Amino acid sequence: MNTLNPFGERPNQYRADLQQWPDATAQAAPTGAAPGVDQVLARLAEIASFYRAVIDSTSDAIIALSPEGTVVSWNRGAERLFGYSEEQVKHRSIGFITAPHHADQRSAMFRAIRQGAAPERWETTTVRSDGSPVDVSIDSAPIVDGAGRRIGISWVVRDISERLRAEREERLRYARLREEAITDALTGIANRRGFEQALGAELSRADRQGTTLSLVLADLDNLKTINDEFGHRAGDAALVTFAQLMLAHVRRCDLVARFGGDEFIIVMPGTGRAAAGACVNRIRAVLEQTAIPGIPRMLTASFGIAEHRPHEPLESQLRRADRALYRAKNGGRNRVVHCAWDEPGAADYAQANAGASGRR
């Protein structure tokens, strides 16, 4: 008699087995009674029917496997989950629930079956009878007989597609919120929070590796006048144009952020003040030649650069860049000013295109 699956079998199927083992009837009968085979079969069928009803009542798939991994029992939950009836899958290798191109999953599955001496849980992607994938968790445990011998494996299989979908959506929502938290809504570049998060890592790397780093503060000239004369929509267009122009002229490793209002900042790892100055001077020159809808005049910007000093706090480097920007604005705008790192505030110098001061 099949010790794994008495459920769902007709009582008559046990008749021959019981006749081969007469002691079974004596063990099943009350003391002093002498039940016939039919009584024992009826009682076994009643017990089997009850436990089969319990197994079929769960929404989870409950599958009994032989030690070789063939299907012995397949409940209604398994039928609903995978689309196969018990008759279709009985005695088949359980590998049919894995997709043909998932050979690695099939190997892992049978390895778990062969090694299934202890309960375990894993998550995987299986395939239904129509070929559609379904994400599941599988709780696997050995089935042992009264002597402690492993005679099979039980699987409780649960559809986790909705849980995984909700987790993916939550991760995407969190990523969007995080991105929104560090992104300027108008220009689409990093905001001040995004800049501060990125700069901390860059400064640590520069100090650790002994490399340099330049900060560039950039400010659109006369933005308030543009807003007053041509409207805030034109002013917004100027900010967006300037942001995109800077992005187009810096390296992928550089960070461009809107610092607030009409002020922007560029973080340039591994770049000294001379190279940083050459880069932003190109940006300044291109901006002069860029036409912006709704603004019938030349748009200019001023820049202040501070090269990082070893182990210099961020606040100190920002103050030096801000002093350089202040001098650029006071010096006539539309220019680039460096703050010397060895003599902050004392050895600044201006670098501007020839004739720039005459085009303010």
Order of alpha helices (4+ residues) and beta strands (2+ residues): alpha-alpha-alpha-beta-beta-alpha-alpha-alpha-beta-beta-beta-alpha-alpha-beta-alpha-alpha-beta-beta-alpha-beta-alpha-beta-beta
